[in-house]
């Protein structure tokens, strides 16, 4: 799948007491579905997924899927701190009919996830088993970044289609590209 177009990340609306305002969520998704945007990101960086229980995450994914127009590409934010739980939520999103999983880098154990081998292990575990193609993201405002060697390795994975890294200044992107060119030259 080639992703091109506009994919707005939607928020998860709440009542003042903290319960999810599902009717408002459905109205928002229905409204986005009537626009020329290509698709919708549910539970991305602005979707408040980190504040939700597993049951609530699943309910939000289901509610948004049911409200979305069939022709819209749906991207499900499925990243959780655990690789196994990330995979379970990704499998659920696939059952609902989502097109892509957007998996954030776990960041609770910052020291461990800043190790490239651990980051690779996490993404390989999920990508090797995922029923959906996926993209990798770095949490907003977070210091964990995708090192060049991780980008090179993940770029070869057939189930991983992109990386969203914030902030990604042009010098980091140039390092990624140089590393990829060097890696391809070595492998050929």
Secondary structure, DSSP 8 states (H G I E B T S, - for coil): ----S-EEE----B-TTS-B-HHHHHHHHHHHHTSS-SEEEESSTTTTGGGS-HHHHHHHHHHHHHHS-TTSEEEEE---SSHHHHHHHHHHHHHHT-SEEEEE---TTHHHHTSHHHHHHHHHHHHHH-SSEEEEE--TT-S----HHHHHHHHT-TTEEEEE-SS--HHHHHHHHHHHHHHHHHH-
